[in-house]
Structure formats: C-alpha cells, structure tokens
Amino acid sequence: MLTLTENASSIVKAIAAQTPGADEGGLRISSAAEDNTDFAVAVTPAPEPQDQVVESDGAKVFLEENAAVALDDKVLDAQVDEKGAVRFAIGVAQ
C-alpha cells in the first residue's frame, strides 16, 4: 500500500484544508492504466466508490484502481518550492 512521508502528509492536509466544503476531502490520484506512470492529481471532497483510501497523520489520499495497483509498494513525498509550487515525488518503499 502507498505510504506518505511526513512532508507529504502535511502538504496533502494543507491542500485539502484550502478546499471549501471538503472536510472529509483529500488528494485523489488516478491513472489511465495499471502500467501507466502518468498520474493525474486532484483535490476532491470524497473518494470515489472504488477508490482505495490511504490515511496518514490526518492526510487522506484516494487512489483510483489503476493508480492503487501502480503505487502499491511506493512512497509519496512532497515539497513546496520558494514560489509556493508543490512538487510530488514517488519513490520505492524500503
């Protein structure tokens, strides 16, 4: 199952908190196919019915079925640059 670093958890929580009416919301990651490493990321108020939900320190990440398979043994990290842009990175779980 996907795990989140402390940075990723903090950033996901901060992003979700900026979305009005999304108290139970989180970051949704989707992919067109299991073997596709091009992921779409969006803030959503709730998971889709088939999404896998990953919670870490209050942060919620919703994984669409293909993304859940592709990211099963991965770690999500995140950083904010000096301009305030968020950059996500995916690594292999140790």
N, C-alpha and C positions, 0 to 999 in steps of 0.2 A: 504494500500500500504506500502511496505517496506520503512523504513526511515533509514537514516545513521547518526551516531554520528559525531561530528566534527573530532574525530580521524580517523574514518573510511573514511570520505571524503578525508582527507589529504593523507592517505595511498593509497587509490584507485587512486587518481590523480598521486601520485609519481610512483606507479607501472605502470600505463598506459603510463606515460611520458617516461619510460625506453624502451618502445616497439617501434622500428623503424617503421615509416610509419603509426602509429596508432594515428594520430592527433584527430580523432573522436572516438578513441577506449575507451575501458573500461573493467570492470571486468564482466565476464559472469558467472552466477550461474545456474546450471542445476540439475535436479533430475530425477530419473528413474520413479517415480510415485508421485502423489499428497501427499500421506500419508508417503512417504519415507523421513526421515530426514538426509539421507546421501547425501550431496551435492557435486558436482564437481565444482571447481572454475578454471577459465582460463582467461587470458588476451586475448582479441580479438579486431581486428581493427574496428569492427562494429557489431551491433546487427543482429541476425537472423530475418527473416521477421515476425515471430510470437512472438518475444520477447517483454516483457514489459520493457520499459526504465525508469529507476529511475535516476534523476539528483539531486545532492545536492552539492552546493558550487563548481560547476565545475566538480565534480566527476560523472562518469557515470557507472551505474550498469545495466547490461542486464539480465533479468530474463526469463529463458525458461518457457514455460507454466506451467509445474508441479511445478517448484520452485516458480513461481509467486503466485500460489494458496497456497502453504505451508507457504510462507513467508509474506502473505498479511497483517497481523497485528503484524509484528515483527520489531525489531530494529537491525541493523547490527553495531557492534562495532569492532574495530581492535586495536592491539597493536604490537609494534616491541620489541622483547626481546634484551638482551645485545649482542647476537650473530648476530643480524640483521634479524632474522626469524620473519615473520609476522604470527600473530595468529588472526583469526576472531572468533567472538562470536556472537551468535544470542540470543536476549532477547525478552521479550514480551513488546510491546508498552504500555506506561502508558496513 
